[in-house]
Amino acid sequence: MRETDPGFWERLSQFVKLSEIKIDRPRGTNHPRHPDCIYPLDYGYLVGMHSADGEGLDIWVGDSGVMELTGLVCSVDLEKGDAEMKILLGCSRQEMDTIVSFHNHGEQSAILICRP
């Protein structure tokens, strides 16, 4: 098994730096289709960058105040029938664990990939 290529993280960081971040679901707001689901951190997307579902590339923003790439969440959603990558910016380890827990419910499952 090959470890993550360090160039991957640098390229992904550049991808984020070249993009505008749009927070459309601030911390404490309800999910539009699941009102009992409340966002624990700011959640949005990179404007002009697209994920596999054709929507903006999802992004979680932590409380550090530093917009540095800290990891990724890879999720599989059987209800929606898709798999996605979500970028984590400025997230502490505790925040990353909270995000993974947010995605591990119902028909959805996720794993965390921390930046080395």
C-alpha positions in Angstrom: 0.0 0.0 0.0 1.4 3.4 -0.9 1.2 6.3 1.5 -0.3 9.6 0.3 1.8 11.6 -2.1 2.7 14.9 -0.4 2.1 16.6 -3.7 -1.6 15.7 -3.4 -2.0 17.9 -0.4 -0.2 20.8 -1.9 -2.2 20.6 -5.1 -5.5 20.4 -3.2 -4.4 23.4 -1.1 -3.8 25.3 -4.3 -7.2 24.2 -5.6 -8.8 25.7 -2.4 -6.7 28.9 -2.6 -7.8 29.6 -6.1 -11.5 29.2 -5.2 -14.1 31.4 -3.5 -15.6 29.8 -0.4 -19.4 30.1 -0.1 -20.9 29.2 3.3 -24.5 28.4 2.7 -25.2 26.4 5.9 -23.7 28.2 8.9 -23.0 26.5 12.2 -26.3 25.9 14.1 -28.6 25.9 11.0 -30.8 23.0 10.0 -30.4 20.8 7.0 -32.9 21.9 4.3 -34.4 18.4 3.9 -33.8 17.0 7.4 -34.7 19.7 10.0 -33.6 17.6 12.9 -30.0 17.6 11.5 -28.1 20.7 12.7 -24.8 21.7 11.2 -22.1 21.6 13.9 -19.7 23.9 11.9 -19.8 26.1 8.9 -20.6 24.1 5.8 -20.5 25.3 2.2 -18.7 24.8 -1.1 -16.0 26.0 -3.4 -17.6 28.3 -6.1 -16.9 27.1 -9.6 -15.4 23.8 -8.5 -17.5 20.7 -9.0 -17.7 17.4 -7.3 -18.9 14.1 -8.8 -22.6 15.0 -8.2 -22.2 18.2 -10.4 -22.6 20.5 -7.4 -20.0 22.7 -5.8 -17.1 20.9 -4.0 -18.2 20.6 -0.4 -16.2 22.2 2.4 -16.3 22.3 6.2 -14.7 25.3 8.0 -13.4 24.9 11.6 -12.9 27.5 14.3 -9.1 28.0 14.1 -9.4 31.1 11.9 -6.7 29.8 9.6 -8.0 28.6 6.3 -5.5 25.8 6.0 -6.3 22.4 4.6 -6.5 19.9 7.5 -8.1 16.9 6.0 -10.8 15.3 3.9 -14.0 13.4 4.6 -15.0 10.7 2.1 -18.7 9.8 2.3 -21.0 7.3 0.8 -24.7 8.0 0.8 -26.9 5.1 -0.1 -30.1 7.2 0.1 -28.8 9.7 -2.5 -26.8 7.1 -4.4 -23.5 9.0 -4.4 -20.0 9.2 -2.9 -18.3 12.5 -2.2 -15.1 14.2 -1.0 -15.5 17.0 1.5 -12.6 19.4 2.2 -11.8 20.3 5.8 -10.3 23.8 6.5 -8.9 25.0 9.8 -10.4 22.1 11.7 -9.1 20.7 15.0 -9.0 17.0 15.5 -12.1 17.2 17.7 -13.9 19.2 15.0 -12.9 16.6 12.4 -14.3 13.8 14.6 -17.5 15.8 15.0 -17.8 16.2 11.2 -17.3 12.4 10.6 -20.0 11.7 13.2 -22.3 14.1 11.4 -21.9 12.0 8.2 -22.1 8.6 9.9 -25.9 8.3 10.3 -28.8 6.7 8.5 -27.8 5.5 5.1 -24.6 7.6 5.1 -21.1 6.5 6.1 -17.8 8.4 6.1 -14.1 8.2 6.8 -11.6 10.8 7.8 -8.3 11.4 6.0 -6.0 13.7 8.0 -3.3 15.7 6.3 0.0 14.5 7.6 
